[in-house]
Structure formats: C-alpha cells, structure tokens
Amino acid sequence: MGIPACLRTPLPPLMVWRIFFTSGVEPCYVLDHVKVNYLAERIMVTLYEGSRRGALTQGCIALAVFKAVDVRLDQPIGRRTFGDGAPG
C-alpha cells in the first residue's frame, strides 16, 4: 500500500523531483520502492514502505520522521500536474 507524499520540489534540470514524506523510524519503516505512472494529464507518484529484514524481531517505536527521496522522471512533465498515488 502506498504512503502519502507531503510535498514535491523540482531539482534542476526538472527531470528529478524531491518527494517529501513522513514515515517511521528505521529499520522498522523504510522506503521500499517508488512507482511512477505517466498519464495524459498527470504524473502519479506512489511511495511504498516496508521494513528491513529482521526488524520485526525488535521493538519499533512510534515516532514520525520527515524523509525525502529523489525521483528521476523518464518523461518531461510538460503541462501535466503531479498526483499522489497513495490511497485516501
């Protein structure tokens, strides 16, 4: 299931975007992968979270951490807008 993105910022030359999101503390909560869907009017970015192997055998604290990931686009943005692919 996707996790919500908070903010998107372009980095020169606009083919890389920094996506900010809130997650938990590693190793219990780590970014697993990013999926980008290129639609006619939108670029949908979905962030997927998981945990490191062995993390479930230790205690995980409930603490929010502000994180970021740089996403390289395969297509120019053009007039499209960004959409968050996370449900809700």
C-alpha positions as CSV (number, residue, x, y, z in Angstrom):
1,M,0.0,0.0,0.0
2,G,1.3,3.5,-0.8
3,I,2.2,6.1,1.7
4,P,1.2,9.8,1.3
5,A,3.6,12.3,-0.1
6,C,3.7,15.7,1.6
7,L,5.5,18.0,-0.8
8,R,7.2,17.8,-4.2
9,T,10.1,20.1,-5.3
10,P,11.8,20.2,-8.7
11,L,15.6,19.9,-8.9
12,P,17.5,21.2,-12.0
13,P,17.0,20.2,-14.8
14,L,13.4,19.4,-13.8
15,M,13.7,15.7,-14.6
16,V,14.4,15.0,-10.9
17,W,11.9,15.8,-8.2
18,R,12.4,15.5,-4.5
19,I,9.4,13.9,-2.8
20,F,9.0,14.5,0.9
21,F,7.0,12.2,3.1
22,T,6.5,11.2,6.7
23,S,7.4,7.7,7.8
24,G,8.6,5.8,10.9
25,V,12.0,5.0,12.3
26,E,14.4,2.7,10.5
27,P,14.7,-0.3,10.3
28,C,11.1,-0.8,11.1
29,Y,9.9,1.6,8.4
30,V,12.0,2.1,5.2
31,L,11.1,3.2,1.7
32,D,10.8,0.1,-0.4
33,H,10.3,1.5,-3.8
34,V,8.7,4.3,-5.9
35,K,6.3,3.8,-8.7
36,V,5.7,6.5,-11.4
37,N,2.7,6.3,-13.7
38,Y,2.7,8.7,-16.7
39,L,-0.9,9.7,-17.6
40,A,-2.1,12.2,-20.2
41,E,-2.8,15.0,-17.7
42,R,-1.0,13.8,-14.5
43,I,2.1,12.1,-13.3
44,M,1.2,9.8,-10.4
45,V,3.9,9.1,-7.9
46,T,3.4,6.3,-5.3
47,L,5.8,5.6,-2.5
48,Y,5.9,2.1,-1.0
49,E,7.1,1.4,2.5
50,G,8.4,-1.8,4.1
51,S,10.7,-2.9,6.8
52,R,14.2,-4.3,6.8
53,R,14.7,-8.0,7.2
54,G,14.8,-8.8,10.9
55,A,13.2,-5.6,12.0
56,L,10.0,-7.3,13.2
57,T,12.0,-9.2,15.9
58,Q,12.9,-6.0,17.7
59,G,10.9,-3.3,19.3
60,C,9.7,-0.5,17.0
61,I,8.9,2.9,18.5
62,A,6.0,5.0,17.2
63,L,7.9,8.2,16.1
64,A,7.3,10.1,12.9
65,V,10.3,11.1,10.8
66,F,10.3,13.5,7.9
67,K,12.1,11.9,4.9
68,A,12.8,12.6,1.2
69,V,13.6,10.7,-1.9
70,D,14.7,12.0,-5.3
71,V,12.7,10.6,-8.2
72,R,14.1,10.8,-11.8
73,L,11.4,11.1,-14.4
74,D,11.6,9.2,-17.7
75,Q,9.3,11.7,-19.5
76,P,9.1,15.5,-19.4
77,I,6.4,17.0,-17.2
78,G,5.1,19.3,-19.9
79,R,1.7,20.7,-18.8
80,R,1.0,17.7,-16.5
81,T,0.5,18.0,-12.8
82,F,1.7,15.7,-10.0
83,G,-0.7,13.4,-8.3
84,D,-0.1,11.3,-5.1
85,G,-0.8,7.6,-5.8
86,A,-1.4,6.8,-2.2
87,P,-5.0,5.9,-1.2
88,G,-7.0,8.3,0.7
